[in-house]
């Protein structure tokens, strides 16, 4: 039986929305939570189209807001399946904000959402393989593999470091920081 595969281009999804005043935070810029919610929506749409099933968000990597988004700007989120595992998909999302009045376009952030496909009973289910149609698709796939490796290494190193972090033997680390120990 031949494995079912779908191309990256098959499920690419764009979500575009005007940033309105009710999306603004106390500083007058678009609230990061609004942008995260929109990114989650476009990740869901892209992953579900590829998987042919309901998908849930498992993790979000690399959320770093490079530039603020202003009220009145048009934000577009471009989502692609960058990697597939057995039941998981990594969705790369590039966020662009456009100001039509002054004619500027800015890249505000790129993030990676790991999604998992679920069947009608809520059980994890296999996703189709991924057809890499060009060098850019292949590069993104390889980057996802590397991010996964680095993430696993980071988790292990952090776990090991946490087990060794005893307050009394590490008091010298507090000396360079902006804190006071009162015990």
Backbone as a ProteinNet text record, in pm:
[ID]
protein_1_A
[PRIMARY]
XXXXXXXXXXXXXXXXXXXXXXXXXXXXXXXXXXXXXXXXXXXXXXXXXXXXXXXXXXXXXXXXXXXXXXXXXXXXXXXXXXXXXXXXXXXXXXXXXXXXXXXXXXXXXXXXXXXXXXXXXXXXXXXXXXXXXXXXXXXXXXXXXXXXXXXXXXXXXXXXXXXXXXXXXXXXXXXXXXXXXXX
[TERTIARY]
84	0	88.1	64.5	144.7	102.2	204.5	175.8	113.2	11.8	-51.2	39.3	67.9	149.4	78.5	99.7	45.7	159.2	151.5	255.9	241.9	351.1	350.4	249.5	250.3	162.8	14.7	-19.5	-159	-228.3	-157.8	-222.4	-176.7	-93.8	-52	-175.6	-173.3	-290.3	-247.9	-328.6	-303.5	-426	-401	-506.5	-469.8	-562.5	-538.3	-648.8	-606.9	-705.7	-659.9	-755.7	-730.8	-721.3	-619.9	-601.7	-685.1	-783.9	-881.5	-850.4	-905.5	-874.4	-900.1	-1000.3	-1028.3	-919.4	-828.9	-716.5	-595.6	-602	-485.7	-467.1	-340.9	-309.3	-301.9	-260.2	-255.5	-151.6	-57.7	44.1	3.9	-115.1	-163.4	-121.5	-50.2	-7.9	-98.5	-94.8	-178.1	-125.1	-215.5	-183.5	-124.8	-14.8	49.6	-42.8	-134.3	-229.3	-323.8	-358.4	-442.6	-367	-241.1	-159.6	-139.3	-116.3	-100.7	-228.1	-342.6	-470.4	-488.6	-454.9	-465.1	-366.4	-245.7	-147.4	-196.6	-261.4	-315	-424	-506.8	-612.3	-554.7	-455.3	-398.8	-319.6	-256.1	-185.6	-285.1	-398.9	-502.9	-553.1	-583.4	-637.3	-538.3	-412.7	-309.5	-288.2	-274.6	-250.4	-369.6	-489.6	-609.5	-629.3	-595.9	-608.2	-511.8	-387.6	-290.6	-331.2	-369.5	-400.1	-532.9	-626.3	-761.1	-834.7	-788.9	-846.1	-835.7	-906	-895.5	-752.1	-694.7	-559.4	-559.3	-474.5	-462.1	-319.3	-305.6	-174.1	-106.2	17.2	94.7	199.6	264.9	364	381.1	434.7	462.9	608.5	685.6	828	857.1	951.7	1009.6	911.9	836.8	751.5	834.1	880.6	958.2	905	842.8	785.3	897.5	931.4	1042.7	1007.7	882.3	835.4	690.4	649	509.6	415.9	290.8	186	93	58.7	-23.3	-168.5	-256.8	-397.8	-402.5	-486.2	-501	-415.7	-320	-237.7	-311.7	-281.1	-335.4	-229.2	-266.5	-173.1	-207	-104.2	-119.5	-29.5	-86.1	-11.8	-6.6	114.7	137.8	183.5	103	131.7	161.1	261.4	298.3	334.6	308	356.3	505.5	587.2	732	785.3	711.8	760.7	642.3	649.8	552.5	626.3	571.6	617.8	513.9	486.1	382.3	244.1	221.8	91.9	105.1	227.1	250.2	290.2	267.5	305.1	365	468.8	522.7	478.5	407.3	355.5	439.6	503.3	578.4	485.9	491.2	403.3	487.6	474.6	540.6	434.1	458.1	360.9	414.2	332	365.3	257.2	298.7	203.5	225.2	115	121.1	47.2	108.8	44.5	16.5	-110.1	-147.1	-129.7	-143.8	-134	5.8	106.1	243.1	316.6	252.5	308.9	421.5	418	523.8	476.4	570.9	547.7	658.2	620	722.6	695.7	804	799.7	799.7	690	680.8	725.3	707.2	760.5	739.1	815.1	800.3	791.3	696.3	678.5	654	669.5	651.8	556.5	445	344.1	351.7	364.3	356.9	213.6	154.8	15.1	11.9	-91.4	-111.1	-250.5	-259.6	-387.6	-462.6	-593.6	-681.7	-791	-832.4	-942	-1076	-1184.9	-1319.1	-1345.1	-1260.4	-1273.2	-1177.3	-1106.6	-1013.1	-879.4	-854.7	-728.3	-627.7	-501.3	-395.1	-398.3	-383.5	-389.5	-277.2	-240.1	-130.5	-168.8	-69.8	-89.5	-23.1	-68.6	-2.7	142.9	224.8	362.7	365.4	484.6	498.3	582.2	528.1	600.7	673.8	806.7	890.1	913.5	855.2	854.4	972.4	1045.8	1157.6	1259.5	1369.6	1476.4	1430.8	1340.7	1290.2	1210.6	1125.4	1050.4	1147.5	1251	1349.3	1427.7	1464.6	1538.4	1455.6	1326.6	1238.9	1221.5	1212.1	1200.4	1325.2	1443.4	1568.3	1580.5	1538.7	1540.9	1452.1	1337.3	1246.4	1310.9	1382	1453.4	1556.7	1631.2	1734.4	1672.3	1561.4	1493.2	1448.6	1398	1353.6	1471.2	1585.2	1705.3	1750.2	1756.3	1799.8	1702.8	1574.3	1472.7	1489.7	1515.3	1536	1662.7	1769.6	1894.6	1872.2	1801.8	1772.8	1693.9	1590.3	1509.1	1594.9	1681.9	1768.8	1864.7	1927.6	2023.8	1956.1	1837.5	1765.3	1726.4	1679.3	1643.8	1766.7	1879.3	2002.2	2046.5	2037.4	2078.4	1987.6	1857.8	1764	1792.1	1834.4	1862.3	1989.6	2077.2	2201.7	2193.6	2082.8	2072.3	2025.3	2118.6	2087.5	2122.1	2034.4	2049.3	2179	2204.9	2321.1	2453.1	2467.3	2594.7	2606.3	2500.5	2502.8	2474.4	2496.2	2468.8	2549.8	2665.9	2749.7	2680	2591.4	2520.3	2421.9	2373.7	2280.2	2349.5	2479.5	2552.8	2546.1	2539.2	2537.4	2395.8	2296.4	2157.3	2086.6	1971.3	1892.6	1789.1	1838.9	1750.4	1815.7	1732.3	1781.5	1732.2	1820.9	1783.9	1757.5	1637.5	1601.1	1581.1	1638.6	1627.2	1764.5
-118.7	0	124.5	213.7	333.9	438	501.4	603.8	726.9	779.5	903.2	1019.7	1105.4	1225.2	1344	1459.8	1584.5	1685.4	1773.2	1873.6	1986.7	2057.7	2176.2	2276.7	2296	2397.4	2363.6	2235.8	2194.5	2262.5	2272.7	2323.2	2462.6	2528.6	2664	2750.7	2828.7	2906	3047.7	3145	3284.2	3337.5	3402.9	3470.1	3618.3	3702	3846.4	3916.1	4008.2	4077.8	4220.4	4311.9	4450.7	4463.1	4535.4	4554.2	4674	4646	4747	4796	4909.7	4966	4871.1	4786.8	4696.4	4590.2	4576.8	4482.6	4544.6	4674.2	4744.4	4717.2	4719	4706	4845.5	4854.9	4983.9	5077.5	5023.2	5106.2	5154.6	5116.8	5160.7	5073.6	4966.4	4872.1	4749.2	4668	4546.9	4449.4	4399.4	4307.3	4177.8	4132.6	4009.2	3889.1	3888.3	3777.4	3769.4	3883.8	3886.1	3820.1	3858.3	3801.8	3652	3609.5	3465.5	3388.7	3445.7	3381.6	3366.1	3469.5	3462.1	3360.3	3355	3256.3	3114.8	3094.7	2963.5	2923.4	3019.3	2990.4	2948.5	3022.1	2989.2	2858.4	2831.3	2703.1	2587.9	2604.7	2502.3	2476.3	2582.7	2567.6	2494.9	2533.7	2472.6	2325.8	2298.1	2160.6	2070.2	2119.3	2038	2007.3	2102.7	2077.3	1967.4	1973.8	1869.7	1734.7	1735.9	1611.5	1550.6	1634.1	1583.2	1547.7	1602.5	1576.2	1701.3	1695.8	1798	1796.5	1912.4	1920.9	2011.6	1979.5	2059.2	2110.5	2225	2285.2	2216	2171.7	2105.7	2200.5	2276.3	2372.1	2484.3	2594.2	2709.6	2746.2	2753.3	2785.8	2918.6	2989	3106.1	3221.8	3252.5	3370.7	3488.6	3566.7	3686.2	3796.9	3894.4	4003.8	4100.1	4101.9	4182.2	4329.7	4357.6	4495.4	4501.8	4614.7	4626.2	4638.7	4601.5	4615.6	4726.4	4815.9	4932.1	4913.2	4982.1	4988.2	5044.2	4986.6	5031.7	4955.6	4877.6	4798	4670.4	4621.3	4494.2	4387.9	4287.6	4181.4	4056.9	4000.3	3874.8	3770.8	3651.9	3539.9	3429.4	3393	3292.8	3163.7	3059.2	2932.3	2821.6	2741	2625.4	2509.2	2388.2	2269.9	2260.6	2270.4	2263	2122.3	2043.4	1911	1826.4	1697	1603	1488.5	1445.4	1325	1217.5	1135.4	1032.9	1095.4	1165.1	1229.7	1380.8	1430	1572.8	1644.7	1776	1863.1	1989	2041.3	2170.6	2270.1	2371.9	2475.2	2601	2645.1	2770.7	2885.1	2992.2	3107.3	3234.4	3303.7	3433.6	3540.8	3642.4	3748.8	3879.2	3939.8	4064.7	4167.6	4291	4400.4	4507.6	4554	4657.4	4782.3	4897	5025.7	5086.5	5084.7	5131.5	5281.6	5357.2	5503.6	5549.2	5487.1	5529.4	5428.5	5317.6	5221.9	5136.2	5106.1	5022.8	4879.7	4789	4647.9	4605.2	4541.5	4496.8	4353.7	4280.8	4143.8	4155.2	4113.7	4132.5	4010.1	3891.1	3772.4	3646.9	3544.7	3411	3316.8	3226	3130.9	2991.6	2892.6	2752.9	2686.3	2638.1	2571.3	2421.9	2343.1	2197.8	2156.9	2090.3	2047.3	1894.4	1835.9	1690.6	1663.4	1566.6	1529.7	1432.4	1452.7	1365.3	1311.9	1187.1	1130.5	1167.4	1113.2	1148	1102.7	1012.2	966.9	1039.9	1139.5	1215.1	1146.6	1041.4	968.4	1023.7	1022.2	1065.9	978.4	1041.6	967	1010.1	922.3	948.2	1056.1	1136.4	1240.4	1195.5	1249.2	1216.6	1262.1	1195.1	1238.1	1372.7	1429.6	1563.4	1556.5	1607.6	1616.3	1750	1742.6	1862	1893.1	2003	2033.5	2117.6	2177.9	2262.8	2271.5	2340.7	2351.8	2425.4	2523.8	2598	2505.1	2420.3	2322.3	2229.6	2182.6	2091.7	2161	2288.2	2363.8	2378.9	2412	2427.6	2295.7	2185.4	2053.5	2024.4	2049	2026.1	2116.6	2242.4	2333.8	2282.2	2226.1	2171.7	2054	1970.1	1858.1	1913	2014	2072.8	2138.6	2211.4	2273.6	2166.6	2055.1	1944.7	1888.4	1868.3	1819	1916.4	2044.6	2146.3	2158	2146.4	2153.6	2038	1918.1	1801.7	1817.2	1868.3	1892	1995.2	2103.4	2208.4	2152	2071.7	2012.9	1929.2	1846	1760.3	1843.7	1943.3	2026.5	2108.1	2160.9	2236.5	2145.7	2026.7	1931.7	1901.1	1874.1	1845.1	1965.2	2083.4	2204.1	2229.9	2207.3	2231.6	2139.7	2017.5	1924.7	1965.1	2043.3	2085.8	2224.4	2294.2	2431.8	2438.6	2430.9	2446.6	2589.5	2652.5	2793.7	2820.6	2746.2	2775.6	2765	2667.6	2652.3	2744.3	2817.6	2906.9	3052.6	3088.9	3226.5	3328.9	3292.5	3385.4	3430.2	3351.7	3388	3503.3	3516.6	3624.3	3760.5	3762.5	3887.1	3979	3923.6	4003.6	4038.7	3994.9	4012.2	4118.8	4160.1	4264	4198.8	4135.1	4071.2	4076.1	4056.6	4049.8	3920.3	3852.4	3732.2	3774.3	3743.4	3787	3669.8	3556.7	3440.1	3386.3
0	0	0	-93.3	-106.8	-3.2	58.8	159	93.1	159.1	112.8	150.7	54.1	77.7	14.6	74.1	20.3	12	-84.6	-103.2	-1.6	16.7	102.9	48.2	-83	-143.9	-128.9	-113.1	-100.1	17.9	129.1	251.3	293.2	212.3	250.5	270.5	377.5	417.6	454.2	414.4	451.2	524	635.8	711.5	714.3	669.6	666.5	744.6	831.8	913	942.1	937.5	972.3	1124.4	1172.1	1315.4	1360.6	1444.2	1487.6	1629.1	1668.7	1801.1	1919.1	1910.3	2023	2041.9	1946.2	1957.8	2028.2	2056.7	2111.1	2260.1	2302.4	2444.5	2506.5	2631.9	2700.9	2641.4	2566.2	2502.1	2364.2	2319.1	2188.9	2071.9	2099.7	1996	2002	1897.9	1897	2001.5	2081.6	2190.5	2133.7	2193.7	2149.3	2154	2251.1	2263.1	2144.1	2087.2	1967	1852.4	1835.8	1728.5	1748.3	1872.1	1899.6	1866.4	1898.7	1868.1	1717.3	1642	1496	1438.8	1495.7	1450.3	1477.8	1592.9	1626.1	1525.5	1485.3	1387.4	1253.4	1204.7	1074.2	1082.2	1196.1	1213.6	1210.2	1278.2	1278.2	1136.3	1062.8	927.3	836.5	843	760	797.1	926.2	972.8	943	968.6	945.6	798.2	712.8	569	527.3	574.1	539.5	599	726.1	796.9	754.7	712.1	683.7	810.9	922.1	1054	1140.2	1252.5	1355.9	1408.6	1433.8	1488.7	1610.7	1706.7	1829	1841.1	1905.6	1927.8	2045.1	2022.8	2127.4	2184.5	2096.3	2144	2042.7	2092.2	2008.9	2034.1	1927.2	1939.3	1872.4	1930.7	1866	1849.5	1952.6	1945.2	1994.8	1900.6	1932.8	1843.6	1905.2	1828.8	1790.2	1663.4	1613	1602.9	1567.4	1552.7	1599.3	1655.5	1698.4	1579	1601.8	1500.9	1548.8	1457.6	1492.2	1448.1	1518.2	1478.3	1336.6	1253.3	1115.2	1016.4	1066.5	975.4	937.3	818.5	771.4	798.2	876.3	911.5	830.2	768.3	694.4	757.2	777.7	835.1	730.9	694	590.1	657.9	645.4	713	612.1	645.1	563.3	653.8	607	677.2	646.5	750.8	732	755.4	835.4	875.2	918.1	892.1	947.9	1015.3	1127.5	1193.7	1167.2	1265.7	1249.4	1263.3	1374.9	1398.6	1415.6	1412.1	1435	1307.2	1310	1199.6	1258.8	1197.6	1237.1	1130.9	1176.8	1088.5	1107.3	1001	1004.7	967.3	1044.8	1020.6	1013.2	902.2	884.8	893.1	977.3	998.5	939.3	854.8	786.3	819.7	848.3	872.1	766	708.2	605	650.8	629.5	653.9	517.5	477.4	344.2	327	437.4	428.3	387.5	446.3	415.2	326.4	295.2	201.1	254.8	384.5	442.1	463.2	454.3	483.1	578.6	690.1	785.2	829.8	847	899.2	1050.6	1115.5	1260.2	1339.4	1285.3	1350.1	1265.3	1302.9	1246	1364.6	1359.7	1469.8	1413.7	1501.9	1462.6	1561	1509.5	1591	1564.4	1669.5	1654.6	1684	1586.4	1594.4	1590.5	1649.6	1645.9	1592.7	1502.4	1441.3	1531.2	1538.8	1616.8	1525.4	1551.1	1472.8	1536.6	1481.6	1530.4	1674	1726.3	1865	1958.9	1904.4	1986.1	2006.2	1930.3	1941.2	1839.9	1879	1789.3	1664	1548.1	1422.1	1328.2	1239.8	1146.3	1044.9	1008.7	907.4	777.5	663.9	538	537.8	459.2	440.4	370.1	357.9	300.2	172.9	65	-61.4	-63.4	-71.6	-77	-224.1	-271.8	-415	-463.3	-369.8	-410.3	-297.1	-322.1	-221.6	-96.1	-111.7	4.4	96.3	38.9	118.3	191.7	121.2	180.7	291.8	269.8	371.5	498.5	481.9	598.4	672.8	600	661.2	745.1	686.2	758.9	880.7	868.6	983.1	1095.6	1060.5	1162.4	1234.4	1159.7	1223	1321.3	1279.4	1365.5	1487.9	1470.9	1585.4	1684.8	1633.2	1718.9	1799.1	1733.5	1801.8	1910.5	1875.2	1971.6	2089.1	2059.9	2165	2263.7	2211.5	2298.2	2381.4	2320.3	2393.3	2503.1	2470.5	2568.5	2686.6	2657.8	2765.8	2859.8	2802.5	2884.2	2968.2	2904.2	2976.7	3085.9	3059.6	3161.1	3277.6	3247.8	3354.4	3440.8	3374.9	3449.6	3532.3	3475.6	3548	3667.6	3651	3761.9	3879.5	3852.5	3961.9	4036.9	3972	4035.8	4098.6	4078.1	4125.4	4271	4361	4502.1	4541	4612.6	4645.8	4721.9	4824.5	4909.3	4834	4747.5	4676	4554.7	4523.5	4408	4444.4	4570.2	4613.3	4533.7	4486.4	4409.2	4278.9	4226.4	4102.8	4124.5	4247.1	4278.7	4284.4	4310.5	4330.5	4208.3	4089.4	3965.5	3919.8	3992.2	3949.3	4032.5	3985.9	4053.7	4145	4250.6	4348.1	4485.2	4589	4726.8	4786.4	4852.4	4925.3	5068.5	5118.1	5252.8	5347.5	5312.4	5403.6	5433.3
[MASK]
+++++++++++++++++++++++++++++++++++++++++++++++++++++++++++++++++++++++++++++++++++++++++++++++++++++++++++++++++++++++++++++++++++++++++++++++++++++++++++++++++++++++++++++++++++++++

